[in-house]
Amino acid sequence: MSERRRRKSLSIFRPSLTGRTPIHEEGPDSGQAALKKKRRPASFFTPTTPTSPASPSGSELERADSSNSLERATTAQNRPRTLQKSGRPSSIFGSLRSLHSLTADQDGLTRTSSKAASINEAEAGDVLGNIVLHQGEAQTTGGMFRKKNQYLVLTDTHLVRFRSHGRASEMFPTVADGGGRSNTLRHHRMSSHSSHGSLHELHSSSADSHVGIPLNDIVAVYKMDDGRPYFSIEVAYVKEDSNHASALVLQLDDPKESELWLTSIRGAATKARLTNPIPFAQRNVDYVARALEQDRDYDPSHFRMFRVVKRSLKSGGRSSSDDLGKLSSNICYLVIGLHKIHLVPLPKSSRFGSSTSISDLHGSSHGITTLNSLTIQSFDDAFQLSFRLPLRQAASLYLASSSVADIAIWVRQATEYLRPQWIEQPFTWNVPLSFEDELLPVNTEGEDHQCFDRTLTAYCAGYEVDPSNIRYAVNYLCEDAPAFELLAPAHPRRSKYTVLELLAVMRALRYNETFHSISFSHVNMDTLHGLYDKYGSEHIAFTTRSGMDLKLPDQEKACLLVQEIQGLALKSRRLRRMDFSYCLTRKPVDNEESRDSGCTLCEALFPLCAKQLTNVDWIVLNGVWLADADIDYIYAAAIEKSCHFRAVDIGHCGLKDRSMHTILQGMLCQEDTLESIDISDNHARLNPKDLKGYIDRFRYIRKINFSRVNRTSGPEPFMAPGTLLAWKLEVLQLSGTTMNEQTVDAIAAYLVSPQSNTLRELHLNQCQLTGKDMAVLLHAMNRTPGKPRNLHLYVNENRLEQDHEFLVAAVEHSRTPTQMTMRMLEYSDEHCFQALIEALAKNTTTKYLDISKVSLPYDAGDDTCELFQRMLSKNKTLEELDISGEQAHLEVARFGIGLNHALTGLKQNSTLRVLHIEHQKLGLQGASTLAAVLEENTSLQEIYCEHNEINLQAFTVLVNSLMNNTSLLYLPTMDSDRAWSLKKIEREADRFRKDAATVASPIPNKATVRRTIGAAIGGARSVSRGSTEKVTSMLGYTEQDVQAAVRSLSERWDYEVVRLQGLMARNYKIRNGIPLDLMDSNDEDRPGTAASLSTALQAASLDRTPTLEMDVQLGVDEGVDGEGAGSADGSEDEGEFAEKLINVDEEEKDESAGALMMAKELVVL
């Protein structure tokens, strides 16, 4: 594993990288090449305009990110900082695409004419180089050769093959002399005209192609592992202009000679590339970029492109030497994208004339975050990339490239960019140590939470999961903030995350020190429990963040859930709290033969706490059933005073008496640090005396949760006054615990004491409290009359109707705290509720009140609604009110239609800011009342009114009311009501169609259809002559008509949602002093009546419905239809709104057809 300190810088990209010097020493006359090597641009990422042999003017690369990648040698010396991108120097031979054979059947190079020979030698010398660097005989395969002995000459620009030593000596005198390098050739330079003619003869006489290999076309030089007794070297090369790829294999018997050829060719090729590099052709860059765009991985600033060879591996069985050609490797492009590494095959070319052309490849992609190892050979251009997905075996890529150093550095740079906070990258980095100096700092500015989104997206891309399905929130208002909270999946049909999604989240959180708390509360993690990854250990945290070894037993054998939780706890110094509430649904198996292994959460965290290897000291295990093994882990860590636990919450963990006492006994050692106790909702039955013996030892308790704790019977209080008075509590939860009079008095004594000044929450839900008990507590907490206590009191589902007058008196005299929640109150006598409402009208201390789900014997009467209206208009203290109802299968709790009158009291209210009024079945009438309130009220900022059977017309009325209201900042888009409205339309249409199918009656005209549907669905009396006519009126419509009408209404709802969002944005700007745009005050599109809604629906594209097409085909006469419509009679008492939708002018009848008429009639739904 590689280690690196965290760097802070602007960007991971820099203008240049240092190159490597050639392997061979330069000759005395190589100064010109050295000068060319120094003339480099400022950055090898800058596009260049080389002079191409095929295009003398050159072509500038169109993509700023697609410039040629740096070609490097692989020695351990320093690299030059930048490399030249210019093309080859101009030459009379520059337009030649390739060189032809100088070997077999070369009649044009015979000695019959010394003049012709000298001309050929001069021209060939100009093309094939002037300096002989190395020479020798070797067995080769490649081109059209099978296996033959050839004489190879390596010059400063080419690797040339000859049929024999004599042929080579004819071209290069130093070869005949047996010398090494030479700056002179045995020829005389001729004129350009003669050179062209001789070169033509040279090409015409060649017997096979690509014998002269340009060194700057070489992609890689590496040893072949073919399993044979001799030593093989493969030289892979490609013509950039034609994408013609080939390979030459050298077979040598002497390992030293093989090594000499390898280093000589690599060194000469490196120098040739530095002197005269060949950039990527623009069409190839575009081709590769398109491939990445298809994979959604193209980013101009993260685009690196290299030529590589996909090496062939050693064959399994023995084969003849003639099969060596079958081992030739494939040349392709290695591309580093934003999140993946891609192997892209060369684009197809029409000039693959040779039978040894590289075969087509299937492209592949691998996530950068799945990189398992990167290994570089020190003696050649070969390297290996290994990738591994969780729960799968590693997939290795055996590659080779002369740019191996650049590839390694940019791959490492990409991993650093995607995981900028990781001190130790989770892959093996087998490269020379000097590569560490090449790495650049990573830019982390401009992103929140230490680039968490960047890392999470990278892991999702690597694991092939959709990042949009992962939902999370960051809580800045809780304890130990900021807190990361993983939410339920975004997919509507999925209730839990997959294994790869959970691993992506947990590994993205590792090393991130932004979050002081991490919560997986109510996120199902059963998929990770008991799941083992036996194929690798790169993501196992074997050390702490500082690098100290853990030495934990069987760490590699632990399940994935244990390994990932340990990775989170070990790699962050600022992580203090971890919440796993209800994240596992498993329950321990009671089996005498085998012991349950536990939930694995305790196995992951508590050994680290016991050894002080993590700073996590608040662990929430609520809702996770614990086995005996888990109890042992908790106890072993709790008895270590060095753990410094602040809390171990074990509510609803299925603990029995023995397990509960074991944990409490162990926690006594944490008496100086423990701040919270949560043992709620367990099976254990506690004696108040024994409980007092435990909790009296804890001196710094701030939070207590003893909800639904089973206690033994007895007259003593559940918690003694002396115990409570020893603490300065912030939260006290006793919900679901039966409270006798002594316990109420003990709590009241604590509330009177100054020790309770820090108390902010008191939960007494389902405690069988009476109105008198409530009055005692209210008087105790309000020590100064008229001065409210900053406390939130929860008293849901209590028997407050008993001795109700005491509660009413306390409320009326303003003895209440600032926040009260009294949900699900049941009143058998409506007069008791009236008394409470009347007392609330006089209350001056409560700012937040929740009386939702109140159950009355019947709908609220006129007197109750009148008192409610008076309370809303006179109360000057309430800032947030919740009067929502409840709609369940077996129980309904709502105020009824009289609530509409009560809401009118808000017109005079000037203090209420937030109103919750859900599940009250407001409908169109209630929405109209609420709209009238918004026309006048200037204090309301948020209204929550979903689940009220609000149709499109009602929603439009609410949106219209905001035109003159500039104070409201939130109004829901009514998604649930929208779904209810559209389903109701389809349900009613289906019912009418089914009923109509059973009636034998002629199909009526369209005017009858309009009247009957509008009356039947809109709530008015039927305008038809009889029920039979109403039923049969649906026979003229098909299923497609109904669906088209529903789509029309849905589009209209979308339009209203857009209007609502625009008005909310306008109000937000006004409240925050932001200048308004011109469109913020535009109200010309406001539909104000039902008639205008009908007009808006006419704009929908519904003229291609099956009904209209059938009418056209059958030649239906609209005039006759109009006469029928005119003759139908209707009554004046049908209802004003239904009349507006039903009455259609004669001109409208001619333009309306099919689903358009149906949409207009169904709008009232």
Secondary structure, 3 states (H helix, E strand, C coil): CCECCCCCECCCCCCCCCCCCCCCCCCCCCHHHHHHHHCCCCCCCCCCCCCCCCCCCCCCCCCCCCCCCCCCCCCCCCCCCCCCCCCCCCCCCCCCCCCECCCCCCHHHCCCCHHHHHHHHHHHHHHHCCCEEEEEEEEEEECCEEEEEEEEEEECCEEEEECCHHHHHHHCHHHHHCCCCCCCCCCCCCCHHHHHHHHHHHHHCCCCECCEEEHHHEEEEEEECCCCCCEEEEEEEEECCCCEEEEEEEEECCHHHHHHHHHHHHHHHHHHHHHCCCCCCHHHHHHHHHHHHHCCCCCHHHCEEEEEEECCCCCCCCCCHHHHHHHCCEEEEEEECCCEEEEEECCCCCCCCCCCCCCCCCCEEEEHHHEEEEEECCCCCEEEEEECCCCCCCEEEEEECCCHHHHHHHHHHHHHHHCCCCCECCCEEECCHHHHHHCCCCECCCCCHHHHHHHHHHHHHHHCCCHHHCCEEEECCCCCCCEEEECCCCCCCCCCCCHHHHHHHHHHHCCCCCCCEEECCCCCCCCCCCCCCCCCCCCCCCECCCCCECCCCCCCCCCHHHHHHHHHHHCCCCCCEEECCCCCCCCCCCCCCCCCCCCCHHHHHHHHHHCCCCCCCEEECCCCCCCHHHHHHHHHHHCCHHHCCCEEECCCCCCCHHHHHHHHHHHHHHCCCCCEEECCCCCCEECHHHHHHHHCCCCCCCEEECCCCEECCCCCCCCCHHHHHCCCCCEEECCCCCCCHHHHHHHHHHHHCHHHHHCCEEECCCCCCEHHHHHHHHHHHCCCCCCCCCCEEECCCCECCCCHHHHHHHHHCCCCCCEEECCCCECCCHHHHHHHHHHHHHCCCCCEEECCCCECCCCCCHHHHHHHHHHHHHCCCCCEEECCCEECCCCEECCCCCHHHHHHHHHHCCCCCEEECCCCCCHHHHHHHHHHHHHHCCCCCEEECCCCCCCHHHHHHHHHHHHHCCCCCECCCCHHHHHHHHHHHHHHHHHHHHHHHCCCCCCCCHHHHHHHHHHHHHCCCCCCCCHHHHHHHHHHCCHHHHHHHHHHHHHHHHHHHHHHHHHHHHHHHHHCCCCCCHHHHCCCCCCCCHHHHHHHHHCCCCCCCHHHHHHHHHCCCHHHHHHHHHHCCCCCCCCHHHHHHHCCCHHHHHHCCCHHHHHHHHCCC
